[in-house]
Amino acid sequence: MTKPVQTVLMIRRGVRASYGYIAILAFVLLNLLGVFRIPLEQVGPEHLLVAAGWLVVFGMRFRARLRTRQRQVKSGWSRFELCLLLLVFMHTGLQLLGGFNSPFYPLLYLLVAFLCSYLEPRFAWALVFLAICYETAIYFLNPQPVALSAFAFHAFLLLFFGLFAQLVTRLEIGRLRRESQERLEGEKKRVKEDAQIFRLVVTPSESAVYDEERLCRSSIEQVHHSLYFNLALLKRVMKLHSCVVLMHDESGEQLHLVEVVSDSDEISEGPFRAGEGAIGGAEKRGQIINLEHVHDGYNGIGYYRAPSAIRAFLAVPIKENGNLRGALCADRIEDIPFDVDDQEILLSAAEQIVRIGENERVFVQLERSKREQTILYQASKALGAALNEDAVFDAGLKAAAEIVPYEFAAVTLYDSQSHRHYVRRAVGEGAQALANLSFRDNTSLTAMAVKNCHFLPYRGEFDGSQQIVYTKKANLTGMGSLLILPLIVREKAMGTFALAARRRNAFTNSVRPALQALANQLAIALSNAALVARLERLATTDGLTGCRNKHAFHEELESKLRAAERFKRKLSLVIADLDHFKNVNDTYGHAIGDVVLRELGRILQKMKRETDSVARFGGEEFCLLCEETDSKGAYQLAERVREELTKTIFQTELGNLNVTCSLGVATYPHDARDRQSLFAAADRALYIAKQRGRNCVCSVGM
């Protein structure tokens, strides 16, 4: 596509997007020029043509606005454009009806208030500002004199109505949001209460993040559906007025109306005090309560708001594993007493209610187990793929957060040789204070968990004033729950995995088994990561000196040469060789020779910068690779190494020993352009240093 065509298309798109504002500007100019400042009876075809043009533009922009809404595209500018079109139209009508002195002028204030309530705050203030500017222009261009006080009053009213509309709109939006939030919180609370009544959850928590709320909600709905079906069937078969299930809360002090089927509109939602009225005998003492010929005004049936016209009442206890859980109640308006068969039917229904709860609890537990197994499976895959300590920590903490929410987590490792504990990773509240913390065996919960290979504290409750997690100075604060799990490998604890939460009862029996399984996987993964790290050290490190070996040094040199070539940097190579090292071995023995080699490696490690690399290249030869270093800098570094070794005295059985070394320096790209030529150049410099009498430094570039 050619550039002129692109320019034409861009101009076309710009015109299509902004012709509404162009039309607004044209209508404003017509108003300011006084085209509509005429008596109403003088309106001619040209004025009607302008009005028709306004209708066409407004209709087209309104249709475009509807299309953006259907595509769910948010555009405050399209609403602002429509509001400006309406504002211009209102001014046009007011000019025809008398301008500032028109009795219809207050309609402008109402329009501005309506438009401001429709717009976002920034567009609303822009509309008010433009409306006042429009008023000002009309005032100064109006040939008929208008009092300044009248104009100021008009402008003030525009500002007042715009501000008032925005304020009312914001307040109403805030009220609706609060009501919606309150309804949502109330629904969540009701679901949690029902879930606790049916024991579908152990404790309320923030587990909605992990689909716990969805699971409980669907289970509660299933329980209510089953209960309603059974109660409706009882009501129809036994010709009841009401059939009600009441169950205890956790404290046992209150009764909650769980489900009801009734012809009455006077059913109270409760909660009700346990043990009172006719229901109390059934739900507190486990007795069957059968009332006959109940008199008018009897108020002992607590689930009615007012004394009812009940003539017969029957309540049977709901028992689960011998424990009283509530009562199933039935009543009749007709004076037909409940017989023995009715009692048996209601007792069977109470047993069915218990089974409904038990079945749903089994389902919920299976769902939880399935979710935990999925989490543990994914964690196992992530931990198995983690080859270093940090990756293991990341995978373990992520999996723990999916099992249970926490505010603090930490992993410690234990060194059985030094009897010290090291905090290797801490996240959450107070984690910064524990960074790099280490401590010896003490009476802390962490040390006890390692010593006993058992989780602590026993009930998962934490009191910071009485219990010490790590040390007295570095202890957790503000937490209500704590779980410290030992990381056990081959029946020995290698460290701990600690979780803490502000809420109480966060780490109960419902989540502890899954966390223990995760801790076992974490321990194995950490052990494997340590083994991998040890193998990497053996594969890349010289066993005698601790420097890199020849193979690892070649790989690093290739990598740093590519970086130096890419970023146009210098890279220097220093080769050090001990002078007359064969004589040292022959005279003092290979044990002393090893000491000398280790000392030269130590000196090179001490002298180098953090970005430099040291390797034992073979025998008594060492290499030092210096990033972003020219020949002069590498030469000075090599000279310091030579001087340090010269000053070193080795104690032997044959007396003191001094050794020296020769060093060769070469620099990329001045002396060489690739790995082979760089080594060759540094080796030539080393050969020259040997030829000059040894114990000196020679550089190719100097």
Summary of the structure (lengths in Angstrom):
residues: 702
radius of gyration: 43.3
end to end distance: 59.8
largest distance: 130.1
contacts: 2208
relative contact order: 0.04
helix: 55%
strand: 18%
